Amino acid sequence: MTADARNALFALLRAALGEGTPPPAPSEAVCNELLPAAARQALLPIVFDTLKKVCPQSDALGRFDRMRLKDAYHTIQQDVAAASVRAALDGARIPYVLLKGAAIRALYPDPEWRTGCDVDILIERDRLDEAIAAVESGTDFVMKQRNYHDVSLVNDVVHLELHFSLLENMENIDALLSRAWEFARPTGEGSLWRFDPTYQVFHVVAHMSYHMVHGGLGVRPFLDLWLLRTKTSFDEDALRRMCESCGILTFYEACCDLVCAWMEGTPVPDRLAPLETYCLDGGVFGHEKNAVASRLRERSKTGYVFRRLFPGKAVLQEEYPGLKGRPLLLPWYTVKRWTRLFDKRKRATALNDVRGVNAATPETVADFDRLLTELGL
């Protein structure tokens, strides 16, 4: 991203979120770079709507109008789906917590600006089967797949993730993420519970650290963090203690400093320039080269591919609960997991993964490792 497009992006975000006056209309060349970058960062609605006010005649707006409408349509579909899922859980009297975008979007001046790929809801582990049954009987969602911390359900247009834990398979943050329900309280709105405001911010930071370590962190989570820090009341000292206990305090401080520079229009400190580049380099899910570098930090290329083919008993047990207590079935479930490659999309993802690993260089891995070290991760 060029410096002009970068400056225009953050000027528009400041104007949209009430932290600055509308900027001068950017050139058509900047618009042509800015809107694709905003789409990659899952910021198209907020950038498109704000740019339209300062540059309504831009040809670039016309080219992205259809994509903007698709984002709006998908958000409406998610709202309708989430309402039906919540009604099903309310009817079954199963406590649940809205996660990620669903818990934060009300802080945006226009909630539609906070898009999401899916609907994320936390359920107590011992009520998961009951929750799946309630959702499948009360909505048009059907279960598709179980992962290490959630169950995927789908209908024709929306992906729902019923989380039975917040664990990220990262020992440092999992110690506190495993205690999520200790920090949740009923709201009085059906079976809806909500995290304590301090824990809500901690969860966002912890999830950002997960994406950082695994090669994918864009701009949008920083906006979530900034809105939580400026629009909600929480205990900053308690938050810092939580982050320190999990080894992510340095990372939290860096994130706060970077997003403050963006939202206040001040220069980014030199020490944070690599983090800004990392976030702008790809999209909302980062860049493939960073994701590959994260995978190769602790394993050779051969070792990584081997682990993908043979993920180990612990991973398989989470995805296939029928394996628990039946170790002789490990080969069977390993082969069953391979059958996912019959799915065209999963096969394409796996092939891209292998290509990325083969193309990675030691310099890329070393640069990424250095960045994580500087962030205390």
C-alpha positions as CSV (number, residue, x, y, z in Angstrom):
1,M,0.0,0.0,0.0
2,T,1.4,3.4,-1.0
3,A,1.8,6.1,1.6
4,D,-1.0,8.2,0.0
5,A,-3.5,5.3,0.2
6,R,-2.4,4.5,3.7
7,N,-2.9,8.1,4.8
8,A,-6.3,8.2,3.1
9,L,-7.4,5.0,4.7
10,F,-6.8,6.2,8.3
11,A,-8.1,9.7,7.6
12,L,-11.4,8.1,6.4
13,L,-11.5,5.8,9.4
14,R,-10.9,8.8,11.8
15,A,-13.7,10.7,10.1
16,A,-16.1,7.8,10.2
17,L,-15.5,7.0,13.9
18,G,-15.8,10.7,15.0
19,E,-12.1,11.4,15.5
20,G,-11.5,13.8,12.7
21,T,-13.0,16.0,10.0
22,P,-13.7,14.6,6.6
23,P,-10.4,14.6,4.6
24,P,-9.9,16.2,1.2
25,A,-11.1,14.0,-1.7
26,P,-8.3,11.6,-2.6
27,S,-7.2,11.3,-6.2
28,E,-8.7,8.7,-8.5
29,A,-5.5,6.7,-8.4
30,V,-5.6,6.6,-4.6
31,C,-9.3,5.6,-4.7
32,N,-8.4,2.7,-7.1
33,E,-5.9,1.5,-4.5
34,L,-7.8,2.3,-1.4
35,L,-11.1,0.4,-2.0
36,P,-9.5,-2.9,-2.9
37,A,-7.3,-2.6,0.2
38,A,-10.4,-1.8,2.3
39,A,-12.1,-4.9,0.9
40,R,-9.2,-7.1,1.8
41,Q,-9.2,-5.7,5.3
42,A,-13.0,-6.3,5.7
43,L,-13.4,-2.5,6.0
44,L,-15.2,-1.8,2.7
45,P,-18.5,-0.7,4.2
46,I,-17.0,1.9,6.5
47,V,-14.5,3.2,3.9
48,F,-17.0,3.1,1.0
49,D,-19.7,5.0,2.9
50,T,-17.3,7.7,4.2
51,L,-15.4,8.1,0.9
52,K,-18.8,8.6,-0.9
53,K,-19.3,11.7,1.2
54,V,-16.0,13.3,0.2
55,C,-15.6,11.9,-3.3
56,P,-19.1,11.0,-4.6
57,Q,-18.2,11.1,-8.3
58,S,-15.3,8.6,-8.1
59,D,-15.4,5.9,-10.7
60,A,-13.9,3.6,-8.2
61,L,-17.0,3.8,-6.1
62,G,-19.1,2.6,-9.0
63,R,-16.9,-0.4,-9.5
64,F,-17.3,-1.4,-5.8
65,D,-20.9,-0.5,-5.3
66,R,-22.0,-4.1,-6.0
67,M,-19.5,-5.5,-3.5
68,R,-20.8,-3.0,-0.9
69,L,-24.3,-4.2,-1.5
70,K,-23.2,-7.8,-1.1
71,D,-21.7,-6.9,2.3
72,A,-24.9,-5.3,3.4
73,Y,-27.0,-8.2,2.2
74,H,-24.7,-10.7,4.1
75,T,-24.9,-8.6,7.2
76,I,-28.7,-8.6,7.1
77,Q,-28.7,-12.4,6.6
78,Q,-26.4,-12.8,9.6
79,D,-28.7,-10.7,11.7
80,V,-31.7,-12.7,10.8
81,A,-29.8,-16.0,11.3
82,A,-28.5,-14.8,14.7
83,A,-31.9,-13.8,15.8
84,S,-33.3,-17.3,15.0
85,V,-30.4,-19.0,16.8
86,R,-30.8,-16.9,19.8
87,A,-34.5,-17.6,19.9
88,A,-33.8,-21.4,19.7
89,L,-31.3,-21.1,22.6
90,D,-33.7,-18.9,24.6
91,G,-36.4,-21.5,24.1
92,A,-34.2,-24.2,25.4
93,R,-32.9,-22.0,28.3
94,I,-29.3,-22.6,27.3
95,P,-27.0,-19.7,28.4
96,Y,-24.9,-18.2,25.6
97,V,-22.5,-15.4,25.0
98,L,-22.1,-13.5,21.8
99,L,-18.5,-13.3,20.6
100,K,-16.3,-11.2,18.4
101,G,-18.1,-8.9,16.0
102,A,-21.6,-9.8,17.3
103,A,-20.5,-8.5,20.7
104,I,-18.8,-5.3,19.4
105,R,-20.7,-4.0,16.4
106,A,-23.1,-1.9,18.5
107,L,-20.1,0.3,19.3
108,Y,-19.7,1.4,15.7
109,P,-21.6,4.5,14.6
110,D,-23.3,2.2,12.1
111,P,-23.4,-1.4,13.3
112,E,-23.5,-2.6,9.6
113,W,-19.9,-1.3,9.3
114,R,-18.7,-4.2,11.5
115,T,-18.9,-7.1,9.1
116,G,-18.1,-10.7,10.0
117,C,-17.5,-14.0,8.2
118,D,-19.7,-15.9,10.6
119,V,-21.8,-15.8,13.7
120,D,-19.8,-16.8,16.8
121,I,-21.6,-17.9,20.0
122,L,-20.2,-19.4,23.2
123,I,-22.0,-22.3,24.8
124,E,-21.1,-24.3,28.0
125,R,-19.3,-27.5,26.9
126,D,-21.6,-29.8,28.9
127,R,-24.6,-28.3,27.1
128,L,-23.2,-28.4,23.6
129,D,-25.2,-31.4,22.3
130,E,-28.4,-29.9,23.7
131,A,-27.6,-26.6,22.0
132,I,-26.9,-28.3,18.7
133,A,-30.2,-30.1,18.9
134,A,-32.1,-26.9,19.8
135,V,-30.5,-25.0,16.9
136,E,-31.1,-27.8,14.3
137,S,-34.7,-28.2,15.4
138,G,-35.5,-24.5,15.7
139,T,-33.7,-23.1,12.7
140,D,-32.6,-24.1,9.2
141,F,-29.0,-24.7,10.4
142,V,-27.5,-28.1,10.1
143,M,-24.3,-29.4,11.7
144,K,-21.3,-29.6,9.4
145,Q,-18.1,-30.2,11.3
146,R,-16.6,-30.3,14.8
147,N,-13.3,-28.4,15.4
148,Y,-11.0,-28.2,18.4
149,H,-13.1,-25.5,20.1
150,D,-16.3,-25.1,18.1
151,V,-18.9,-26.8,16.1
152,S,-19.8,-25.5,12.6
153,L,-23.4,-25.3,11.5
154,V,-24.5,-23.8,8.2
155,N,-27.6,-22.8,6.3
156,D,-27.8,-21.6,2.7
157,V,-26.0,-18.3,3.3
158,V,-24.6,-18.1,6.9
159,H,-21.9,-19.9,8.8
160,L,-22.5,-20.4,12.6
161,E,-19.8,-21.4,15.0
162,L,-21.0,-22.7,18.4
163,H,-18.0,-22.4,20.6
164,F,-17.7,-24.8,23.5
165,S,-14.5,-23.2,24.6
166,L,-12.4,-20.1,23.8
167,L,-9.1,-22.1,23.8
168,E,-6.6,-21.3,21.1
169,N,-4.1,-24.1,21.7
170,M,-1.7,-21.5,23.1
171,E,-0.7,-22.3,26.7
172,N,-0.1,-18.7,27.8
173,I,-3.5,-17.4,27.0
174,D,-5.5,-20.6,27.4
175,A,-5.0,-20.5,31.2
176,L,-7.4,-17.5,31.4
177,L,-9.5,-18.2,28.3
178,S,-10.5,-21.5,29.9
179,R,-12.2,-19.5,32.7
180,A,-14.4,-17.5,30.4
181,W,-17.7,-18.4,32.1
182,E,-16.3,-17.0,35.4
183,F,-16.4,-13.6,33.8
184,A,-19.8,-13.9,32.2
185,R,-23.0,-12.5,33.7
186,P,-26.7,-12.9,32.7
187,T,-28.2,-9.8,31.0
188,G,-31.9,-10.6,31.7
189,E,-32.5,-10.8,27.9
190,G,-33.6,-14.4,27.5
191,S,-30.6,-16.7,28.0
192,L,-28.1,-14.1,26.8
193,W,-25.0,-13.6,29.0
194,R,-22.3,-11.0,28.5
195,F,-18.6,-10.8,29.5
196,D,-17.5,-8.4,32.2
197,P,-16.2,-5.3,30.2
198,T,-12.6,-5.9,31.3
199,Y,-12.7,-9.5,30.2
200,Q,-14.3,-8.5,27.0
201,V,-11.3,-6.4,26.2
202,F,-8.9,-9.1,27.3
203,H,-10.6,-11.6,25.0
204,V,-10.1,-9.3,22.0
205,V,-6.5,-8.8,22.8
206,A,-5.9,-12.5,23.4
207,H,-7.6,-13.3,20.1
208,M,-5.4,-10.7,18.4
209,S,-2.3,-12.3,19.8
210,Y,-3.4,-15.7,18.5
211,H,-3.8,-14.2,15.0
212,M,-0.6,-12.4,15.3
213,V,1.4,-15.5,16.1
214,H,-0.4,-17.5,13.4
215,G,0.3,-15.0,10.6
216,G,-3.0,-13.2,10.2
217,L,-3.8,-9.8,11.8
218,G,-5.4,-6.9,9.9
219,V,-6.6,-3.5,10.8
220,R,-10.1,-4.3,11.9
221,P,-9.3,-5.9,15.3
222,F,-7.4,-2.7,16.2
223,L,-10.6,-0.7,15.6
224,D,-12.5,-3.1,17.8
225,L,-9.9,-2.6,20.5
226,W,-9.9,1.2,20.1
227,L,-13.7,1.4,20.4
228,L,-13.8,-0.9,23.4
229,R,-11.1,1.3,25.1
230,T,-12.8,4.6,24.3
231,K,-16.5,3.8,24.4
232,T,-16.8,1.4,27.3
233,S,-15.9,1.5,31.0
234,F,-13.5,-1.2,32.2
235,D,-10.7,-1.6,34.8
236,E,-7.5,-0.8,33.0
237,D,-5.3,-2.0,35.9
238,A,-7.2,-5.4,36.0
239,L,-6.8,-5.7,32.2
240,R,-3.1,-5.1,32.4
241,R,-2.8,-7.8,35.2
242,M,-4.7,-10.2,33.0
243,C,-2.4,-9.5,30.0
244,E,0.7,-9.7,32.1
245,S,-0.3,-13.1,33.6
246,C,-0.7,-14.4,30.0
247,G,2.5,-12.9,28.7
248,I,0.8,-10.5,26.3
249,L,1.2,-7.1,28.1
250,T,3.9,-5.9,25.7
251,F,1.7,-6.9,22.8
252,Y,-1.3,-5.1,24.3
253,E,0.7,-1.9,24.8
254,A,2.0,-2.0,21.3
255,C,-1.5,-2.5,19.9
256,C,-2.8,0.5,21.9
257,D,0.1,2.7,20.8
258,L,-0.4,1.8,17.1
259,V,-4.1,2.3,17.0
260,C,-3.8,5.6,18.9
261,A,-1.4,6.8,16.3
262,W,-3.8,5.8,13.5
263,M,-6.9,7.3,15.2
264,E,-5.1,10.5,16.4
265,G,-3.3,11.1,13.1
266,T,0.1,11.2,14.7
267,P,3.3,9.5,13.3
268,V,3.7,5.8,14.0
269,P,6.7,5.3,16.3
270,D,9.6,3.6,14.5
271,R,9.5,0.6,16.8
272,L,5.9,-0.1,15.6
273,A,6.6,0.4,11.9
274,P,7.1,-3.4,11.3
275,L,3.8,-4.1,13.1
276,E,2.0,-1.6,10.9
277,T,3.5,-3.1,7.8
278,Y,2.5,-6.6,9.0
279,C,-1.1,-5.5,9.4
280,L,-1.4,-3.6,6.1
281,D,0.5,-6.2,4.1
282,G,-2.3,-8.6,3.6
283,G,-5.9,-8.4,4.7
284,V,-8.2,-9.1,7.6
285,F,-6.7,-12.6,7.9
286,G,-3.1,-11.4,7.2
287,H,-0.9,-12.5,4.4
288,E,0.0,-16.0,3.3
289,K,3.7,-15.4,3.6
290,N,3.3,-14.5,7.3
291,A,1.0,-17.5,7.9
292,V,3.6,-19.8,6.4
293,A,6.4,-18.1,8.4
294,S,4.4,-18.8,11.6
295,R,4.1,-22.5,10.7
296,L,7.8,-22.9,10.0
297,R,9.1,-21.2,13.2
298,E,9.3,-24.4,15.1
299,R,9.2,-27.1,12.4
300,S,11.0,-27.8,9.2
301,K,9.0,-27.9,5.9
302,T,8.9,-31.7,6.0
303,G,7.9,-31.7,9.7
304,Y,5.1,-29.2,9.1
305,V,3.6,-31.3,6.2
306,F,3.9,-34.4,8.3
307,R,2.1,-32.8,11.2
308,R,-0.7,-31.7,8.8
309,L,-1.1,-35.3,7.6
310,F,-0.8,-36.8,11.1
311,P,-2.1,-34.1,13.6
312,G,-1.9,-36.3,16.6
313,K,-4.4,-37.9,19.0
314,A,-5.3,-34.7,21.0
315,V,-6.3,-32.8,17.8
316,L,-8.3,-35.7,16.4
317,Q,-10.1,-36.3,19.7
318,E,-11.4,-32.8,19.7
319,E,-12.6,-33.1,16.1
320,Y,-13.9,-36.7,16.6
321,P,-15.1,-37.3,20.2
322,G,-15.7,-40.9,19.3
323,L,-12.0,-41.5,19.5
324,K,-11.8,-40.7,23.2
325,G,-11.0,-43.9,25.2
326,R,-10.6,-45.9,21.9
327,P,-7.0,-45.4,20.9
328,L,-7.1,-48.3,18.4
329,L,-9.4,-46.2,16.2
330,L,-6.7,-43.5,15.7
331,P,-5.7,-44.8,12.2
332,W,-9.3,-44.9,11.2
333,Y,-10.0,-41.3,12.2
334,T,-6.8,-40.1,10.6
335,V,-7.9,-41.5,7.3
336,K,-11.4,-40.1,7.8
337,R,-9.9,-36.7,8.3
338,W,-8.1,-37.1,4.9
339,T,-11.4,-37.6,3.2
340,R,-12.0,-33.8,3.6
341,L,-9.8,-33.4,0.6
342,F,-12.7,-34.6,-1.5
343,D,-14.2,-31.2,-0.8
344,K,-12.9,-29.0,-3.7
345,R,-12.5,-25.9,-1.5
346,K,-10.6,-27.8,1.2
347,R,-8.4,-29.4,-1.4
348,A,-7.5,-26.0,-2.9
349,T,-6.7,-24.7,0.6
350,A,-4.4,-27.6,1.3
351,L,-2.6,-27.2,-2.0
352,N,-2.1,-23.5,-1.5
353,D,-0.7,-24.3,2.0
354,V,1.8,-26.7,0.5
355,R,2.9,-24.3,-2.2
356,G,3.3,-21.5,0.4
357,V,5.5,-23.7,2.6
358,N,7.7,-24.7,-0.4
359,A,8.1,-21.1,-1.4
360,A,9.1,-19.8,2.1
361,T,12.6,-18.6,2.7
362,P,14.7,-18.6,5.9
363,E,14.8,-14.8,5.8
364,T,11.0,-14.6,5.9
365,V,10.8,-16.9,8.9
366,A,13.6,-15.0,10.7
367,D,12.0,-11.6,10.1
368,F,8.7,-12.9,11.5
369,D,10.4,-14.4,14.5
370,R,12.1,-11.1,15.2
371,L,8.8,-9.2,15.1
372,L,7.1,-11.6,17.5
373,T,10.1,-11.3,19.9
374,E,9.9,-7.5,19.9
375,L,6.2,-7.8,20.7
376,G,6.9,-10.1,23.6
377,L,5.2,-13.1,21.8
